[in-house]
Structures are given as structure tokens and as C-alpha cells.
């Protein structure tokens, strides 16, 4: 019995027998290289010009128009209303829809 225990202990020390819970190098590398958490969506009712300009297809003038639209028409009730802003057509909206939200509706598209 002592010989079996001694052989088992020696195998563990020498790395010949890995415990079941040990990670393989691939698993360890995958865990370390996990993708960063996705950034939060831009809240179009509260974002300032600079935040809006970070969105694809939105330059300084279009960002200003979004802010002006909010001021003149009140808050956006749904993200599709962005297409009411001059300079944002369907193609631009399709690029933006997964990056923006209206408060209380984070998954609305």
C-alpha cells in the first residue's frame, strides 16, 4: 500500500499525472485572452456632442443636429426617431442601432 501511495505521489510531483481540475495550456490562454466587455450603448437622450461624435457616421454637424432635435422636439421615444434628424438616413441608422439606446429600452431596435 505504501508503494502505491509513493508511486502516486512521485507521479504528481513529476507532473506525470495531472489532477482532473488542472487546466490545459489552451484553456489557460483562452481565459487570459477573454475579450473585453462590450462598451455601454450611447444614450441618445443624454449624450453630449462629443459622445455622439464617437458613433460611426456621426460627425460634429450631425451630432449638433441630434442635440438640436432633442431640444426642439423633446426626448427620443425610440431609436428609430434618429432617422428624423437631417443627415441620418436608413444606412446610417442601421450602423447605429446596436450602439445606441433610449433610456429604459436597452434592447429596442
C-alpha positions in Angstrom: 0.0 0.0 0.0 2.8 2.4 0.8 4.4 1.6 -2.5 1.2 2.6 -4.4 1.0 5.9 -2.4 4.7 6.6 -3.0 4.4 6.0 -6.8 1.3 8.2 -7.0 2.9 11.0 -5.1 6.0 10.7 -7.2 3.9 10.9 -10.4 2.2 14.0 -9.1 5.5 15.7 -8.2 7.0 14.8 -11.6 3.9 16.0 -13.4 3.2 12.6 -14.9 -0.4 12.5 -13.5 -2.3 15.8 -13.7 -5.3 16.3 -11.4 -8.7 16.3 -13.2 -9.2 20.0 -12.4 -6.0 21.2 -13.9 -6.2 23.5 -16.9 -4.5 22.7 -20.2 -2.3 25.5 -21.6 -5.0 26.2 -24.2 -7.7 26.6 -21.6 -5.4 28.9 -19.6 -4.6 31.0 -22.6 -8.3 31.3 -23.5 -9.1 32.6 -20.1 -6.4 35.2 -20.2 -7.3 36.4 -23.6 -11.0 36.7 -23.0 -12.5 39.6 -25.0 -13.1 42.9 -23.2 -16.6 43.6 -22.1 -18.6 45.4 -24.8 -18.9 49.1 -24.2 -22.2 50.5 -23.0 -24.6 51.8 -25.6 -24.8 55.6 -26.0 -28.0 57.0 -24.5 -29.2 59.4 -27.2 -31.4 61.5 -24.9 -28.5 62.4 -22.6 -25.3 62.1 -24.7 -23.4 65.3 -25.4 -22.0 66.3 -28.8 -18.6 64.6 -28.1 -20.2 61.3 -27.2 -22.4 61.4 -30.2 -19.4 62.1 -32.5 -17.8 58.8 -31.4 -20.5 56.9 -33.2 -19.8 55.7 -36.7 -21.1 58.1 -39.4 -21.7 60.9 -36.9 -19.6 64.0 -37.4 -19.7 67.3 -35.5 -22.5 68.8 -37.5 -24.8 65.7 -37.3 -24.1 65.4 -33.6 -25.2 69.0 -33.2 -28.3 68.3 -35.2 -29.2 65.4 -32.8 -28.8 67.7 -29.8 -30.9 70.4 -31.6 -33.6 67.9 -32.5 -33.8 66.8 -28.8 -34.1 70.4 -27.7 -36.8 71.3 -30.3 -38.8 68.1 -30.2 -38.2 66.6 -26.7 -36.7 63.3 -25.9 -36.4 60.4 -28.3 -39.0 57.8 -27.5 -37.5 55.1 -29.8 -34.1 54.9 -31.5 -35.7 54.8 -35.0 -36.6 58.5 -34.5 -32.9 59.2 -35.2 -33.9 59.0 -38.9 -35.9 62.2 -38.3 -32.6 64.1 -37.9 -31.2 65.6 -41.1 -28.1 63.7 -42.1 -29.2 60.3 -40.7 -30.7 58.1 -43.2 -31.5 54.4 -43.1 -28.0 53.3 -43.8 -26.5 55.4 -41.1 -29.3 54.3 -38.7 -28.6 50.6 -39.4 -24.9 51.2 -38.4 -26.0 52.9 -35.2 -29.0 50.8 -34.0 -26.9 48.4 -32.0 -24.8 51.2 -30.5 -27.5 53.5 -29.2 -30.4 53.3 -26.8 -33.2 55.3 -25.3 -33.4 55.1 -21.5 -35.4 52.2 -20.3 -35.2 50.3 -23.6 -31.6 49.0 -23.9 -32.6 46.2 -26.4 -35.0 48.2 -28.5 -34.2 48.2 -32.2 
